[in-house]
Amino acid sequence: MPEPYGDNNPIGYVTNFFVTPSHRNQGAGSALLEALKEHARSAGLEGLIVWPSERSDPLYRRSGFQPSQELLELPLDAS
């Protein structure tokens, strides 16, 4: 994504990460997330960002993801 600051390192956005129901609660999600983190490190990313579902939030937090103080959100009224 273009940005005006030349000294920023790239950030990875985690999207569409899921484990099929038959493989849940067996470590598959943790293993996939660890592989993703290793890939991101080797690619030189500064960090990863995710918008977790209520169900996936504990997985991401166990893996070291933390809430950000920097994000602002503006919900737009659909009407």
C-alpha positions in Angstrom: 0.0 0.0 0.0 1.5 3.4 -0.9 2.4 5.7 1.9 4.2 9.0 2.2 6.9 7.9 4.7 9.9 6.3 3.2 11.2 4.9 6.5 8.3 2.6 7.3 8.7 -1.1 7.2 5.9 -3.2 5.5 3.0 -4.5 7.6 1.2 -7.8 6.9 -2.6 -8.0 7.0 -4.0 -11.4 8.0 -7.3 -12.1 6.2 -9.4 -15.2 5.7 -7.5 -17.3 8.2 -9.6 -20.2 9.4 -9.5 -23.9 10.3 -12.2 -26.3 9.2 -14.5 -27.5 12.0 -13.1 -31.1 11.9 -9.6 -29.8 12.6 -10.3 -27.2 15.3 -9.0 -27.5 18.8 -6.2 -29.8 17.7 -3.4 -27.3 17.3 -3.9 -26.8 13.5 -4.7 -23.0 13.9 -1.7 -22.5 16.2 0.6 -24.3 13.8 -0.7 -22.3 10.8 -0.3 -19.1 12.7 3.3 -19.9 13.7 4.1 -20.7 10.0 2.6 -17.4 9.0 4.6 -15.5 11.7 7.9 -17.2 10.5 7.1 -16.3 6.9 6.4 -12.7 7.9 9.7 -12.4 9.8 11.6 -13.9 6.9 9.9 -11.4 4.5 11.1 -8.5 6.7 7.6 -7.4 7.8 7.5 -5.0 10.8 4.3 -6.6 12.2 1.0 -8.3 11.4 -2.5 -6.9 11.7 -5.7 -8.9 12.1 -9.4 -8.1 12.7 -10.3 -11.2 14.7 -13.7 -12.7 15.1 -14.9 -13.2 18.7 -14.1 -16.9 18.3 -10.6 -16.4 16.9 -9.5 -13.6 19.3 -8.1 -16.0 22.0 -6.0 -17.8 19.3 -4.4 -14.6 18.2 -3.8 -13.3 21.8 -2.2 -16.6 22.8 0.1 -16.2 19.8 1.2 -12.7 21.0 -1.2 -10.3 19.1 -2.1 -7.3 21.2 -4.7 -4.6 21.0 -3.5 -1.5 19.3 -3.8 2.0 20.7 -3.4 3.5 17.3 -6.5 2.3 15.4 -9.5 4.5 15.0 -12.7 3.3 13.4 -15.7 5.1 12.0 -18.8 3.0 11.7 -21.0 4.3 8.9 -24.7 4.1 9.3 -26.2 1.9 6.6 -29.3 4.1 6.3 
